[in-house]
Amino acid sequence: ANISTQNAPAKQELLTAYEVGVKAGLFDRRVQANLSAFYYDYEDKQLSVYFADPIYTALSRLQNVPSSEAYGLDGEITWRASQALTFIGSATLLHTEVKGYTGINAAGKPADFDGKPFLYSPKFQGGLTMLYNRDLTDSLGFQAAVTSRYQSKSHADLEGDPRFEIKDYGLLNASLGVHALDDRWELSVWGRNLTDEYYWTAVSSNANVVVRFPGQPRTYGASLSVKF
């Protein structure tokens, strides 16, 4: 914080959540499908917003938005293709909206934020996973995993300033490992962000500078775990 008023307390927020869904085991339970629809009704939701300051023009702090909502669909499908091979797919569709809120923009002026989406709230997130697990011997097992994840663009501010946009990105990870069937030890090699995607997960501003926080580049490693 630059001044003490940036640390002014916010009120407790109130959330009333509604959710309905179905869980179904299909094709002799080789496929498990879960689907839900949800609606979140917020009162005094806490969001990071600007307030006017005579020295710095505008500074950010945690503040209450009187009314806001979020709703969407969430689903996951697990397919056990064989005793050793499993596929998992998941997706979330999300709509968020601030309702009837007038606040302060980055220029320190009053602005209408009615209808603006929440911070860090992409409209779509999805993932795909492949798991392979089989016994090699009476005491040794092999496992492999490939996971991917994608999310659409979002914003780190209410105004929709393009400098605060978090672009859509996708990540691909994989691992190979062997383990004791009694779970006493496990050895694995892994790679994260295998496509070396350049992306950032957060944006903030300080002293008139916009700062982006990037995710990790392509990373490799090995892990050994032992249970005593």
Buried (B, 14 or more C-beta within 10 A) or exposed (E): EEEEEBEEEBEEBEEEEEEEEEEEEEEEEEBBBBBBBBBBBBBBBBBBBBBBBEEEBBBBBEBBBEBBBBBBBBBBBBBBEEEBBBBBBBBBBBBBBBBEBEBBBBEBEEBEBEEBBBBBBBBBBBBBBBBBBEEEEEEEBBBBBBBBBBBBEBBBBBBEBEEBBBEBBBBBBBBBBEBBEEEEEBBBEBBBBBEEBEBBBBBBBEEEEEEBEEBEEEEEEEEEEEEE
